[in-house]
C-alpha cells in the first residue's frame, strides 16, 4: 500500500507553518491585551498650596497609575486648591480634593471619572422624576429594573448610563421604587418628593456565584462540578439560521458542528470529543429542561458513504424549536457530565432550558432577516464548447464568450423569523407565552421552509411556596420542500455545472412541452441521463417534488413539594408527539430509474410518541456550621417510545400525474411498521462538599431496555465519580493577579443505544409466507460502552478579567458492533457480535478576557480543541466455535475513493486510487499513444493510497465583542486545521471538460506529466474515471484546512426611554454569517456535510454550495 506525502496531498508544505504562525499572532495579540494594573494607590503623598487642581490631578496620576476622565464643560479643574496628605489611599485623596467643589467622582478599574455633582432639586423642572442606579464602585448599572411599588405597568429598565425616568405626579412623589438586577441585592427606595435619586445596589455574593445546568436539569454551582460544562446564554443566537444549532459553531470547545448542505432548515451534525462508534452516527443527545428529546430525523444514520444519497432529506428534531423560547444552553461535552443519561450519554449532551415568565409585565417582539448567496462555486471554463450532439465540452474553441452564467440559476435565499412574546410574573406565579414564524427560501429555486411555533410556560407556587407547579406546552408546525443535499439522484447541479458554454441554460427554463402522442406535457431534455441520472435541472426542481409536513406537540409538567428546607420530592412527565407526512411526486417523463410511464408517488406517514416520566427526591443540607455540604438526588424514570408508519410507494397506473392511492401500483411498495421501545431506569447522584472548597461527586444509573431482551445484559449499570478543589480557598490565596484556581478530575462509564431489532429478530413475509430469519445475536450481546476520564483546571486572573479553562480527556469505547459474513453452513447469514475498541484523547482550551479599552467594554474569547482518534482493536470474535477476525473493514465509497476502518488507524480514513507508476515511482506514460492508465487494484487495500483522514487535527475560534454606550460590535474568526477531502464534483467536471484546469491544459498544448505534454482529453478522462464516479481520488484530494470570518454583528440599543415610557428597550443590529474565507484551498466548503452519518463528511459529490448570509434584526420590548 502506497502513501502520499503531505507535499503531494496539500500542494505545498509551507502553508501549515503559516497557519501556525497566524494562530500564534492571535495568541500574542490576545495576551498583549491582558490588563496592566496601577501602582499601589494606598501610599499617595500630596503637599501643595494654592495650585491649579489640574496640577494635583497630574501628581495623583503619576503616583497611582490611575487616569482621570472628565468633560471640561461640566468640570472646572483650573481652580486653585491646597492639599496636604501623606501615605493616603486613593479614596481619601479624592474625597479631600473634591469635597465642596461640586465635582463628584467614581472609580472604574484604573480610571477616575469626574462629573458635575447634580444636587437633587426640590421640584422637577422638566416634569419628570429622574434617577441613576450605581453599583458599590459608583459605576452605572445597565439593565436594572425600576418598578413603582403597587403598580404592574409602571416600570423602567436603566439605560447605558444607569438612568431611569418617570413622569412626575403626586403618586410618584409619594411612591416607593423597587430596584432589582440579577447579581445584586434588590432595594426599595421611597421617592419622598425628590425629583432626582441616586440608588446604589450592592452585590449579592450568593447570586454572583455562577451556576450551571447539569444532567436531568439539576443546577450546580460552577465551582463544584468536576467536569467540563460550557454554559451559553441566548446571545449565541444573535446571528441565527433556521436551525438554531448552527449558531453554536465555533463557540464550544471540543464540539464539532457541521451544517448539512440541505438548505434552509436542514439537519446539523454535532460531534463531541470525536467519533466513538463505528456503527452509529455519534451525534450528541439533545435535552430540553432535563428530559431527552427524540431525534425525528427522516434520514438514516448513513453509516456507509453512498454516492447516490442526498435527496429527500429533512431537518432533525432540534430544528423545530424557536430560538426565542430558549433561555440558555449548556454543553455537557464529556461522559462524566452526561453520565446520568446512562445508555444515551456516550456522545455528550446539549442541554436546552426554556424561557419562563419574569416579574412584572413585558411584551417583546423580534424580527431577524438574512439574505443568502452561494459562498463558493466551481471554477468553470468558458473557452471551449461541445461537439454537435455531445454534452461534454471537448469541442473546439469558442469565438465568443457564453452569454449565461451558472450563477443565474441560483436565487437569493432568505430567512425571516418573527417572534412575539408576553411575560407576566408576580410573587407566586409567572407565565411566558410566545408565537413565532420562520419563513425561509434556499438558493436553489423551490427549496422552501416554513415553521410556526406556539409556546406556553407557566409556573405557580402553592401552600406558602412549598408546592411548585410547572406546565409547558409547545406546538410546532413545519413544512419543508425540496431539501436536497447532494449526490447523484435528483440533483439539479449535475446538468447545471456540466452544461457546455456553447449551450444556453435559458432554453431549458421551459422545462416541459406538450406531447401530442401522450396527451400531456413531458420533460424537455434532449440529452438523456448521461449515465448520471441527469435531467433538466428546471424539471428536477419543479417536477421531482419532495414535501415534508410535520406537526409536533410537546406537553409536560412537573410538581415539586418542599418537605423541609433541605428535602424535596418532585415528579415530571412529558409527552412529545410528532406526526410527519413525507411525500414524493415524480411526474411522468422523469428518468426511468425514478418513475414509470405515468409517474411515481411515494406517501410515507409516520407518528412518534415519546412519553417520559420520572420521580426525584432531592437533598440539599449542610452540617457543622456549613462545614459539610450535601447535594443528592435519588430517582427513577421510564421512557416509552412508540413508532407507527404507513408507507405506500409505486408507479402511477393509467392516469399521468394523478398522485392518489387509487392511481398507484402498491403491490411492491406498501408496508406498515410499528414498534415500541421502552427503557426503565433508576439513578442516584450525590455531591459532598467540604467548606465549599473540596467537592466529591458520584453517580450511578441502571437501565433496563427492551432493546436488550433475549440477552443476559440486563440491567446495565453506568457509574461515575469526580473530585474538584478550589485551590485559592484551600490555601487562602489573596493575590492581586490570581483570583481563582480550581482543579478537577472525573471518571465515567456510559453507553450507546443498541440498534433496534438486533435482539428481537423479525421475519420478512414473501408471497404470504414468513421467510427464514437471516440474522442472529449472541446471548451475551451488550451495548457499546465508553470508559472515560478527564482532568482539568479553571483559573481566573486579575480580578476575574482573564478566565482560563483547560481539559485533557481520554476515552475508550469498546463492545463495538460488527456483522461478519457467515459461511453457508451457519444458520444465519448475518450475526451481530461485540468486538473492537476505539480510543479518543484530546485537549480543550478556552480563554476569555474581559477588559475595558478606555470607555469601551471588550470581551474576547479564544477556543482551541484537539482530538486524536485511534482504532485500537477490530473484529476478533468466536461464534459457535468458529473464530472471525479482521483488521480491515470497508465502509463505502467508489472504485477510486474508499473509506476503510483499519486497526491502528482512525475513523474517517480515506484511501484513493492513483495512476500506474514505473519502477522509479514516475507515472507510466505509453510510449506510443502518450496515454496513462490507472493503477491496478485488487481486494482490500492493495493498490490503494492512503490520502489522509477527514477529521481536523485541531479547531479553533477567536470571538470578540466591543460595547460602548449603546453600540456593540462583534465578530468571530474560526479555524479548522488538518484533514483531507475528495471532490468527485471536480472529477466529473474534468470528465466533461468543464473545469478551468482542462481548458488551461488544452491551451498549453496538453496536460503536463513527467515534464512532457500529453493529450488533455485522454488524461482527464482517465483520472476522472470517464464519468467522475470512478475517479482516481489521488488527483482530487484536497486539504480541508480553512480559516473564515464566521460571524459579524453591529448593533445599537436606541435610548428610547429618554423620550417615552412605553418602549422599554429597542435594539437594531446588522448581522452576517459565513462571510468569507481567509484561507481555503479546497474547491468546496470543508465545514458542510451531506448528512449526519459517520462517513458523510470528506467526500464532495455535487453538494449544494454553502451560503454567505447578511441581514438585520430588530428587537423591541414594551
N, C-alpha and C positions, 0 to 999 in steps of 0.2 A: 504494500500500500504506500503510495507516494504522499508527500506532504508539501503544501505550498509554503514558501517563506512569507513572512509578513510583508516583505518588499513586493513580492509578486501579487499578493492579495490587495494591498492597500494603495498601490500606485504611488509609492513614496514613503520612506520610513522616517522623515523628519517631522511629520505633522503631529504625531502624538507627543513628541517633545515640545512642540509649540503649544499644544493644548495644556500640557502640564505647566508650562511657563505662564500661560494666561491664568490658569487657576491659582498659581502661586501669587500672581499680581493681585488677584481679587482678595486673597487672604491678607496680603500686605496692606492693601487699602483698608480692609475691614479693621485690622488691628491698629492701623495708624489713627483710626477714629476713636479708639478706646480713650475715654476721658482722662485728661490730666487734672490733677487736683491742686487746689490752692495751698500756699504755705500755711503754717499754723496760725489761725486767726485769733488765738487765745492770748497773744502776747504783743499787743499793739501799743506803741508809745507815741503820744502826740503832745507837744508843748508849743502852742502858738498864741500870739496876741495880735488881735486886730488885723487879720489877714483874710483875703478872699476865701470863701468857702470852697471854691474850685481848687485852691492850692491844698487845702486839707484833704479833699477827696483824692487828689493825686498821691498824697502821702499814704493814705489808707490803702489805696490800690497797690502801691509799691511794697508795703509791709505785709499785706494779707494775700495778695494774688487775686483778690476779687475785682470784678469790673462793674462800674456804675453805668446804668442806663437811665435816661431821663429826656423829657421834652422841654426845650428852652422856653417855650411859650407858657408852660404850666409851672415850671420850677425855676426859681431865681437862685442861682448858685454864685452870683457875683457879690452878694452882700458880705461884709466883713464879720468874722467871728473870732472869739477867743476860746481856747480849749486846752486843758492840761490834764492828761491821763497817762498812767504808766502801767504796763502789763495787763491791760484790759482786754476783755473779749470783744468780739465783733458787735454783739447786741448792745453792750454798754456804750461802746463808742458811738454807734448810730443813734441811740436814744439821747445821748448828751449833745451830739452835734445838731440834731434836728428838732429838739424839744422847743416848742413855742415858735417855730418858724413857718408853720402852715404847710410843711412838707411831710408826707407820710412815706414810709419805706417798707419794702418786703425783700426777702432773700429767696432766690430761686437758684439752687445749686451754687455756682460760683459767681452769680450775678446779683447785684443790688439794684432793685428797681425803685426809682423815685417817682412820686406822683403828687399832685395837688391834694391837700387834705380837705375833703369835702365835709364840712360840718353839717350835720343834719339840720334841715330847715324846719322851722316851726310849722310852716304851711307849704303845701306843694305849689310851686309857681306854675308848673306845667300840667297841673290837673291829674297827676298820677303818683302812685307810690312806687318808688324805685329802690332796689337793693342789690347788694353784692354778696355772693357766697364764697368764702375763702376756706382754705384748709389751715392747719395749725402753723404752716410756714408762711401764710399770707398769700398763697398762690390761688388764683381763681379756680373754682370747681366747675367744670363744664358738664352740663347734662344733669345737674341736680334738680329734683322735682320739688317745686314750692307749691303747696296747696293751702287754700283757705279752709281752716277747720270748720266742719259742719256743712261744707259745700262739695258736691260731686263734680261740678263742672267748672270751678274756678281753680285752675292750675297753670303753672308756668314751668318751662324747662329752661334752666340758665343757659345763656349763650356762651360764645367763646371767651367773653370777658368775665364770666361768672355772674352776669347781671340778670335781673328779673324785673318785671313791671306789672302793675295792676292799676286800672282806672280808679281814681280817688272817689270814695263815697263814705258816708257816715259808717256804713257797715264795715268797710275796710279799715277805717280809723280805729275801730274797737275790736278788730278781729285778731285771731291768733293764727300764725303761719306755721305749718308743719313742713319741715325741710328734710328730705331724705336723699340718700345717694348710696349706691352699693359700695361697701367697703368703709362706710362712715357711720357713726352713731347719729341717729335721727335727732333733730332738735325741734322744739316747739317754742316759737318766739312771739310774744304779744307785740302788736304794732304800736299800741299806746299813743296814737295820734301822731306818730312821727312820719315824716314824708320820705325819709331815706334810712335804710337799715344796712348794717354790715353784720353778717352772720358767719360765725366760724364753726366748721364741723371738725370733730376730732375723729381720728382713725379708729375703727373697730378692729382690734387685733385679731379676734376670732374670725371675723368675716374676711379679713385680708389674707388669711392663710388659705392658699389655693386648695381647691378640692377637685377631684377628677371623678368621672363616672366610670365604674369598672363593670365587670361581668354581672349579669342579672339586674343591671341598673343601680347597683349599690354604690353610694358615694363614699369615697375615702379621701382623707387628707393626702395631698400630693406628697408630703414629706414621709408618709407612712407606707407607700406602695413599694414593693421590692422588685418591680419590673418596669419596663418602658411603656408608659401610657402617654399618648400625644393628644392633648385636647385642642380642639379648634372651635372658634366661635362662628357665628353666622356671616361674618365679614368675608369668609372664604368664597362666598357666592357672589361677590361684587361683580366679577366678570363671569357670567353664567352661560350655560348651554342648556338644551332641552333635558339632557341627562346631567343632573347636578353633580354626580361623582366626578365628571371630567374637570370640574373646578378645583379638585384637590391635587391635580398634577403638580409636582414639584414642591408640595407643602408638607410632606410627611417623610421622615427618614425611614428607610427600609421598606418602602412601599413603591411598587412599580405600577403605574396606572396607564393603560393604553386604550384610547378610544377606538372603536371599530370604524371601518370605512363605510358604514351603512347609511350615513347621512343623519339628518335630524332625528333625535330620539333613539339612536342605536345603542346597543349594549356596550358595556365597558368592562375591560378585563383588569382586575385588581389582584395583584400577587404580592404577598408579604413574606419577606425573607426567603425568596427563591422558591422554585418548584420542588415539591417534596414527593409527589406521587407520579408514577409513570402512566397510570391508567385513568386518573380523574383530572378535572380541569384546574385544580389548585387555586380556584378563586376564593376570595375572602368571604366570610359569612357576614351578612347584614343583619343588624339587630335594632329594633325600634322599641325604645323605652324598656330595655332589658329583655325583650322577647324576640326570638329569632324570626326572621322573615323568610318565606319561600322564595326561590329564585324566579320562577314564572317565565324563564326564557323559552322561546319556541324552538331554539336551535339545539342540536345535540352537542355533547361536550366537545366533539371534534378532536377525538384523541389522535387520529391519524390525519396527516395532511392530505387533502384531495384537491386536485387541480380544477375540479368541476364545481366545488362548493361555492356558496356565496349568495345564492338567490333566496328570496322568501324568508329572510331573517327578520328578527324582531327585537325590540328593546327588552331589557330584563326588568325584573320587578321594581328595582330601585329607581328606574327612570320614570315611574308613575307618580312620584311624590312632588309636591310643590315646595321649592326651597324655602319659601317664606314661612312654612309651617315648622321648620326645623330650627330650634333654639341654639343647639350646639352639637358637636360631634366629638367622638374620641376614637382613636385608632389603638386597638389592642394588638400590636403587631406580632407578639410572640405567644407561644403556647402557654407560658406561665400566666400571662394576663388573661388569656381566654379559657383557662383550664376548667372553669365551672360550666362550660358548654360541652365538655366531655367529647363525645364521638363526632362533634362538628367543629372542634376547636383547632385542628391541626394547621389550618391555613390563615389563622388570625381572624379578627373581628373588627368591623367598622360599626361603631355604636352611634345611633341617632337618637336624640332627645327632642320630643315635640315641644312646641311653644305652648305656654299656659297663660291665663289671664293675669294681669298685674293690677296693683291697687289703683283705683281711680277709673276714669273712663277715657279711652283712647281709640281713635279711628285712624287707620293707616292705609294709604294707597301707594302702590309702587308699580312702575312700569319699566320694562327693560327691553330694548330693541337693538338687535345687532344685524348687520348685513354681512354676507359671506361671499367670497370668491375663491377660486382654486389657488392654493398656495404655490404649487409647482405642477407643471405639466411636462410630458416628454419633449425632448429636443427633436423635432421632426424636420425632415428635409423638404424643400420646395423647389429643388433643382431638376429632378428627373421625374418623368411621368411613366405611365403604364403603356404596354403594347395593347393593340386592339383586342378586346375580348378577354383581357387578363386583368386581375385585380392588383397584383403585385407591381411595384414601381421599379422594375428593372428595364424600362424602356429608354427612349432617347431623351436627350437634354431638352428642357422646355425653353421656348423662345421668350416667353413672358411669365412673370410670376403668377401664382394662383390668386384668385380673387376672393377666396374664403379662408377662414382660419378655424382650427379646431375649437378655439375659444368661443366661437359664435354659437356652438351647440349648447354651451353651459349658460345658465341663467344666474342672476344674482339671487342667492338664497337669503332668507331672513328668518329670524327667530324673535317673536314678540311674546312677552309674558306680562300679564296684568294680574295684580293681586290686591284684594280689598279685605281688610281685617278689622275686627272690633274686639277690643279688650275691655272687660268690665271686672273690677275687683273691689272687694271690701275686706273686712277683718276675717270673715268666716267663709267666704265663697269667692270664686272667680270663674270667669267664662271667657274663652277665646273662640271666636268664630272667624272663618275665612272662606273666601271664594276666589278662585283663580282660573285663568285660562292661558294656555300656551298654544301659540299658533306658529308653526314653522314650515318652511319650504326649503328643500335641499337645492344644491346647484344643478342636479340632474332634473330636467323638467318632469313633472308629475310625481316627484317624491315629496309627499306631504305628511305632516304630523300635527295632530291636534290633541290637546289634553284639557279636561275640565277637572277641577278639584274643589271639594267642599269639605270643610273640617269643623268639628265642634269638640272642644276640650273643656270639660267642666270639673272643677274641684270644689268640695264643700266640707266643712267641719261641723260635727255634731257633738252633743254630750260634753259641753265645756272643753271643746277642742281635743277630746280623746278619741273620737271616731272620725276617720278621714276617708272621704269617698272621692273617687276619681273616675270619670267617664270619658271615653274617647270614641268618636265616630268619624270615619273618613270615607268619602266616596270619590272614586276616580273613574273617569271615562276617557278612554284613549282610542284614537283612530290613527292607523298607520297605513301608508300607501307606498308601494314600490320601494321598500328599503333594501336596496341591492348593495352588496359589499364588494364583490369581485369574483374571480373565477371565470369559467368559460360559458356557463349557461346563463341565458337571459341577460347578457352583458352588452349594453349599447356601446361601450368604449372600444370593443374589439373592431367592429366595422368602422367606427369613427376614426380611431387612430391609424388604421391601416388603409384608409381611403387615399387614393393617389392624388397628388397635386394637379394631375391633368383631368381629374374628375371634379364634380361640384356637388357638395353635400346638399345644397339647396334644392336640387332637383328630386331629392328623395324625401323632402319635407312633406309632400303629399304622398303619404305612405301607403295608401290603398286606392285601388281603382276598380271600377265595376267590371265584373267578369260576366259577360252575357251568357256563356255556356253554363255557368254555375248559378247565375241569377242572384249574386250578392257580391259585395266588394271583397277583393282579396289583396294580399300584400304585394306591393310593388317593390321588387328586389331582384334584378336580373342576374345577380352574382352567385346565387346558391349559398350553401353553408360554408364553402371553402375549407372543409374538414375541421372547422372550428365552431360549428353550430351557429354561424353568423347569420344575422337577419338585418333587415332595415332598422337602423337604430331608432328611428321615429316610431316604427311598428312596435319595437320592444317596449318602449315607454308608454305606449298608448293601447296596445292590444295584447300584451302579456302582463296582465294586471295581478298584483298581489295586494290584498287588503286584509288588515287585521283590525278587529273591533273588540275592545276589552272593556268590561265593566267589573270594577273591583270595590268591595266593601270591607272595611276594617272596623269592627265593633268590639270594644273591650272596656273593662272596668276593673277597678281594684278597691278593696276595702281594708283599711288598716285600723287596728284598735290598740291604743296605748294602755296596756295593763298597769304598768307603773312608769316612772320616769326613765327606767332603764330597760324595760321589756315591752315589746310589742309583737303582735301577730298580724299577718296580712294574708290576703288571698287575691289572686289575679286570674282573670280569664279573658281570652281574646279569640275572636273568630276572624279569619282572613279568607274571604270568599272571592274567587275570581272566575269570571265567565268570559271565554275568548272564542271568537269566531274568526278562523283564518280561511280566506277564500282565494283561489287561484283561477283565473279565467284566461284561457288561451284561445284566441279567436281562430276560426277556420283560415287555413293557409299558413299558419305557424309551421315552422320546420317539423318534419315528420317525427323526429325523436320526442317532441313535446306534445304533439296533438294529432288526432286523427283527421279524417277528411272534413268533418264538420266542426272541429274544435275539441277542446277538452275542459272539464270542470272539476275542481277539487274543492270539497267542503269539509272542513275539519272544525268541529265544535267541541270544546272540552271545558270542563269545570274542575276547579281545585278548591278544596276546603281544608284549611289548616285550623285546627282547634287546639289551643294551648291553655293549660290551667296549672297553677302552682299554689302552694301554701308555704308561707315562710314564718319563722319565728326569729326575731332579731333581738340581740342583747347588746346594749351599749352601757357599760358600767365601769366605774373607776374604784380603785381600792387604795387604802392607805394614803389619804390626802393627795390623790392624783399620782401616787407612786406607780401604780399599775393601771393600764387601760385595757379593757377587753371589748372587742367588737366581734360578734359571732352571729352566724346565720345558719339555721337548720331548715331544710326544706325538701319538698317532693314535688315532682312535676309530671305531667302527661302531655305528650304531643301526638296528635292524631292527624294524619294527612290522607285525604281521600281524593282520588282522581277518577274522572269519568269522561270518556271521549267517544265521539261518533265520527268516523271518517268515511267519506264517500268520494270516490275519485274514478273517473273514467272518461273515455271518449264520448263525444256527443253523438246521438243517433241520427235521425233523419232531418232535423231542422238545424241549420247552421246558426251558431252563436246564440242559441237559446239555452241559457245556463240554469236548468232546472233538473230535479231528480227524475222527472218523468222522461226527460230527453237525454238521459245519461246511462251509459252501459256500466253498471256497477258489479258485474259478475266477478271481476278480478280486483276490484278496488273498494270493497266495502268491509269495514271492520268496526267492532265495538270493543272498547277496552275499559276495564275498571280495575282499580287496585286500592288497597288500604294499608298504609304504613302506620305503625304506632311505636312510640318509644316511651317507656316509663322509667323515671329516674328518681333517685334520692341523692341528696348532696349536703355538704356541710362546709362552712368556711369559718375560720377563726383567726383573729389577729390580736396578739398580745403586745402591748407597748409598755416600755419601762421609762418612766419620767418623760414621756413624749419624745424620747431620743433614740431608743432602740426598739425595732418592731419585728416580731416573728409572725409570719403568715403560714397558714396551712389550709389546703382544700382537699376534698375527696368527693368523687362523684361515681355512682354506679348506674349503668344503663342496662335496661332490658329492651331489646329491639326486635321487632318482628322480622327484620332483615336477617337475623341470625338463628331463626328457628331451624330445627333439624341439625343443629351443631351442638358441640359441648362448650361453646364460648360464653354462655350467659351465666351470671352477669359480667359485664366488662367494667373494670374499676380503673378510674383515672385519678391519680394523686398529684399534688404539687406542694412545694414548700419554698419559702422565701425569707430573706433576712435583710433588713436595711438599718442603717445607723446614721445619725446626724452628727458628724464629727465636730462641727463648730459648737454644738451644745455639749457634747460629751467632754471635750477638752476646754470648754468655756473660752473659746477663742473670741477675743474682742479686737478686731483688726479693721483698719480703715480700708484695706483692699480686699480682704476675704470676708464676705458677708454670710456665706452659707456653703456648706460642703456636706454631701451625702454620698455614701457608698451603698450599693445594693447587689444582691445576688439571688438567683432563684433556680429551681429545677422543677420540671413538669413532665407528665406523660399524658398525651391526648390522642384522639383518634380521628379517623376519616370515615365517612359513611360508606357502607357496603352497597355495591350496585344491586339494584332491585332484581329479584327472581333468582339470584345465584343459589340461594339455599332452598328455594321453593321451585323446583323445575316445573315448567309449564309445557303442555303438549300442543303442537300445532294440529289443525284439523284440515285434512285434504280429502276432497270428494265425500265429505260427510263422515270420514273415519279418522280417529285420532292417530296421529303419526308417532313414530318412536321418538322418545326423548333423546336428544343428541348431546346433552352436556351433563356433567356431574360435578360434585363438590365433595371435598374431604370432610369427615366428621369433625376434625379439629380445625376447620377453617375459622379464621378470626379476622377482625377489621385491621386495616393498616394502623400502625401505632408509631407515634413520634415521641421520642425522648429528647428533651431539650434543656439546656442550661444557659444562663446568661449572667454576666456581671456588668456592672456599670457604675457611673458616678454622675452626680449632678452638682454643679458648682456655680455660685453667684459671686461676682466680684464688684468692688467699688459701689457699695450701697445698691446692689442688685442691678446695676447698669448693664453688666455683661453676664449672661447666663450661658453655661456650657453643659450639654448633656452628651454623654458618651456611653455606648453599649457594645460589648462584644458577646456574640452568641454562637452556639454550636448545637445543631440538631441532627438526629439520626432517625430516619423513617424506614422502618422495616415491615415485614409481612406484606410486601408489595404483591399485587395480584398479577399472575401470569396465566396464560391459556395455551399450554404447549399442544402441538399437534399430536394426536394419539394414533398409534398403529391400528390397522384394520381389525386386529384381533381383540381390541378393547371394546367394552360395552358402549363407551361414549366416544364420540369424535372430538369433543372438547371437554377439558377438565380444568376447573378453577383451583389454583393452588397458591399458597403463600410462599413467597421466596423473595430474596433480593433486599437491598438496602441502599438508600440514597442519603447522603450527608450534605448539609449546608452549614457554612460558617461565614461569619462576616462582622462588619463594623457599621455602627450607626452613630453619626456625629451631627449635632446641631449647635450653633452658636447664635445667640440673639443679643443684639446691642440696642439699648435704649439710651439715646444721648440727645442733648439739645445742641443745635448749631445756632448759637445766638437765640433769637426768638422762635426758631424752627425746631419742632419735635421730630426726631429721626429715629425710626426703628428699622433695624437691618438684621436679616436672618440668613445665615449660611447653613446649608444642609448637605451632608455627604453620606453616601451609602455604598457599601461594597459587599458583595456576596460571592462566595465560591461554592459551586455545586459539584458534587462528585458521586458517581455511581460506584459504590464500594462492592456490591455483590449483585449478581444477576440470577438467572434461573438455576436452581440446584434443588430438585425435589424428587422424592420417591413416591410413586403411585402404584399400588398393588404389586410391590416388589420390583418395579422397573424404575430405574433412575433416569431422570430427564435433566439435562444440563446444557446450558448455552451461555456464552459470554457476549452474544450479539443478538439484537432484535431490531428489525426494520419497522419503522412506524410511519411509513408512507413516503411518497414522492414520485418522481418520474425516472426514466432511464438515466438521465443526466444529472439529476438533483435528488438526493435522497437524505432522509433523516434516519439516523441509527442510534440505538442505545448500545453502548459498549462498556464492559467492565473497566473501571479505572478512568472513564471519561466523564462527560457531563450530559444532562438532559438538554437537548437543543442542539446537538452536534449536527453539522451539515457536511455531507460528502458529495463530491461532484466528479463529473467525468471530464477528461481533457482530450487533447489531440494525441495521436500516436507520436512517440518520440524515438529517435535513434539511440544507439548505444552511448552517445555522448550527452544525451539529455536534450538535444535540439529537436524541434518539431520536424517530423519527417515530411518532406515535400516530394511528390512524384517527379522524377527527372524528365518525364515525357510530357505530362499534361499540366505540371505546375499546380497540382491539387494536393489537398491534405485529407486525412482520414481520421475518424475518431479512434481513441484507444479502445482496445478490446476489453470487455468486462465479462466476468463470469459470476458465479454465485457468491453471495456475501459481499465483502468489501474489496475483493480482488479487482484491481484495475481502477478503483476509485481514489480520489484525492481528498484528504481532509482539508476542508476550507476554513473551518472555524466553528464558533458557537453563536447562536442567535442572541444570547443574553449579553448585556453590557458587563464590562469589568467593574465599572462604578458609575453612579449617577450623582448629580449634584444640582443645587439651585442657589441663587442669590436673590433674595426678596427684600425690597426696600419700600418704606413709606415715609413721606415727609408731610408734616402738618404745620400750618401757620395760620393762626386765627381760624377762619372757616375754610381755608383752602387745603386740599390734600393732593398729593402726587404719589403714585405707587407704580412700581414696575418689578418684573421678575424675569431673570435670565435662568434658563435651565440647560443642563448639560448631560449628555449620555456619551460615555467614552467606552469604546470597545464593542465587540460583537460584529457579526457579518450577516449579510442578507443576500439573496439571489433574486434577480429580476428577470422573470420569464417574459415580462412585458417587453423589455429591451431586446430579448432574444427574438420575439415574434416580429418586432419592428425590423430587426435585421433580416429576418427570413423574407419579409415582403419589401425590402429595400426602402423602408420609410424612415429609418434613423438617420440623423445628420452624419454619423460616422460612416455609413455606407456611401453617402454622397461624397464625403471628403476623400474616401479611398478611391472612388471612381475618378474623381478629379485629379488625384495624384498618380493615376495610372495603375492602381491595384492596391490590395492590402499588403502591408509590409510584414513579411515573415522571414526570420533569419537573415535580415538585411536585403532581401530581394522582394520584388513586387510580383504578386500572383493575382489571377483574376478575382476581382472583388466579389462578384455574384457567387462564384463557386465557393470561395472562402466563407462568406457569411451564411450561405445556405447550409454549409457543412457544420459550422459551430452552432448554428441556431437549430439544428436538427430538422431543417426544412419547414417546420411549422411553429417553432418556438416551444412546444410542449416537450419535445425530446432534445432540448438544447444541451450543449456541453456547458454545464454550470460553471466550469473553471473560468470561463470568459465573461461571466455575468455575475461575478461575486463582488460585492461592494462593502466597504466599511460602513457600519451604521452609526459611527461617531457623529454627533451633531450638537451644536450649540445654537439656541434660538432665544429671541425675545418672546417669552411666553405670555406675558401679561403687561398691560399698561392701562392706568386709570388716572383721570384727573377729575376731581370733584370739588364742589363748593357748597358749604352749608350757608344758605342765604339767611341773614339775620332778620327774618320776617317778624319776629316777636317784638322788635323795636317799634313796629308800626301798627300792629294789631294784636289781638289776644285769641283769635280763633285758631289760627295755624300755629302749632307748637314747634314744628320743625319742617324745613324744606331743603332737600339735597338734590343737586343736579350733577351728574357725572358723565364723562365721556370715557368709554371703555374699549379695550381691544384685547383679543386673544390670538395667540399663534401668529404673531405679526410678521416675522421674518426670520430667516436663518442667518446666523453669524458665521456658521461653519457647517457645511454638509456636502459630502461628495456622492452620496447615494442618489440615484435618479428618482427615488420615491421617498416618502416621509417615513423614517425609521420608527416613529412612535405610533404609527397606525397599524392595526392588525385586521385580518379578515374575519376574525371571530374570537370567541373566548376560550377556545381549546388550548391544550398544552402546546400544540405544534402549528398554531395558526399564525404565528409571527415568523418573520425571517424570509418568507417567500412571497414575492410580489407578482401576481398574475392579473393584470388589468384591475387593480384595486381602484375604487373611487378615490380621487385626489382629496387630500386633506384641505382644509379651508383656512383662509385668513378672515378673521371676524372683527368688525368695527361697529360701534354703535353708541348708544347713550342710555342712561337710566335716570329716572326721576322718582323720588320718594317724598311723600308729604304726610305729616302726622298732625291730626287735629285733637 
